[in-house]
Amino acid sequence: MGRFYITTPIYYVNDAPHVGSAYCTVNADALARWHRLAGDDVKFLTGTDEHGQKIADTAERNGQSPQAWVDHIAPRFLDAWRNLNISNDDFIRTTEPRHFQTVQAFLTTIYENGYIYKDVYEGLYCVSCEDYYTLEASDEGKCPIHGRLLTQMQEENWFFRLSAFEERLLAYYDEHPDFVTPETRRNEARSFIKGGLKDISITRTSISWGIPVPWDERHVFYVWYDALINYLTAIGYGRDDDEVERWWPDSHHLVGKEILRFHCVWWPAMCMAAGLAPVHHVQVTGWLLVGGKKLGKTMDADAPVKVTDLSPSSLSAEFGVDPLRYYLLRETILGNDGEFSLEGITARYNTDLANNLGNLVARVVSVVSSKCEGVGPAPDASSNLRVTAERVVEGVQRAWENFAPSVALETTWELIGATNAYLEEHAPWKMESGPEVARVMGDALEAIRLVTIMISPAMPSVATEIWRRIGLSGVPTSGPFASCARWGLYPGGARVVKADALFPRIVESE
């Protein structure tokens, strides 16, 4: 048993969350739930990024102060994650006093270590990215991500000596080959470093909505150098060194590929400058695409679906919370881009959930009710299903440990398919009640028990309901996984429960 500290990016509160934000959060939640199931001590952090020019501009357009605006929007993220059954242990807002304290302590350490100096910045800036671009890195003067014209800026800033860490970062990447995953993103970050690093501006004087620089209060810290430090705020940096020592060596960031540079180049260099080891591991996710374009809070008018139709609350109301979670986890390999569509959710729902999992549970409970007087028999230690089940359990454990929820679920469905095939082969519904029916149904119930444990990080509410239907008390997440996912633990004598369909089929409109 170990420790597992996982974080999402903190989400910008210029608008309500959409399913693209939910994609990353649900993956982090499933990984946190898996590690709790495995017996690890887990800390799961998410939150909101509330400073910067974009927030100030959005608040002004809405006739509010920046603080009033973020106080209005941040709870919408909390509500969205609560609705999706997200099990975060902490929710950080960058306007909290604890964050001010940590940011000022962390960056003062870097300043005192000689890695921050004052100069004048002149160049191109994207308000939406809260990032600076060279003309070469732009798309003919436009932001390469948002497609909007970049703003020419000139102001006195404090700079971080990123250039001093080029060789140290390359050495760190070589010494820690699993620092960034997947490998394509690791190679991308490493290539960026090899291309040469320039010092970067970390403060602004043209805005006041931010954390003041303690040694020069005319400046506020530029949003990224405020936001990145939230991962340390939540574990007490500058307030509780024991907590930092407890969690930081086992820390994992889950971030979108658009913020790879910040998390895989700037952030580890900042940690080094402060005398702290970099985060243990960064898992980079791909984008959810709609019609081949990145899903975002603003989408083209000709997009196949409106972003307002893709809020987590509207999707979970239409499909159910756990089916939405399942789709987000199963459809796209974590690290790759994935096409998101309502048709895709419907197909996964009807095929994987209704036809496969739902029908398996229903038919087993039905046969046990009719042939075994509603009492579940014990499984056979030498069952043909056992070999498949043990292989699947091993594969699922490996996949979750490797940050591959989609692979874990795909592997779990192999046991569902094998159990359905096992039932078709023996056709217990055609048998007379007796030992042979009991043997087959005991094996099927044991397979369902194992499946229920394995799907619990992805679909916790559905797992609890299946657990109840096969006559088991408590919850399927009591773990630890290594001891509860062994073949043969379904207790003979449990009374099954018949109920409505777990996943009523969705009739697709023509």
Beta strands, then each sheet from edge to edge (+ up, - down):
strand 1: 3-7
strand 2: 11-12
strand 3: 41-49
strand 4: 90-93
strand 5: 116-126
strand 6: 131-133
strand 7: 151-160
strand 8: 180-181
strand 9: 200-201
strand 10: 203-204
strand 11: 212-213
strand 12: 216-221
strand 13: 251-256
strand 14: 281-285
strand 15: 288-290
strand 16: 293-294
strand 17: 338-339
strand 18: 375-376
strand 19: 494-495
sheet 1: 2+ 3+ 1+ 13+ 14+ 8+
sheet 2: 2+ 3+ 4+
sheet 3: 6+ 5- 7+ 9-
sheet 4: 10+ 12- 11+
sheet 5: 16+ 15- 17-
sheet 6: 18+ 19-
end
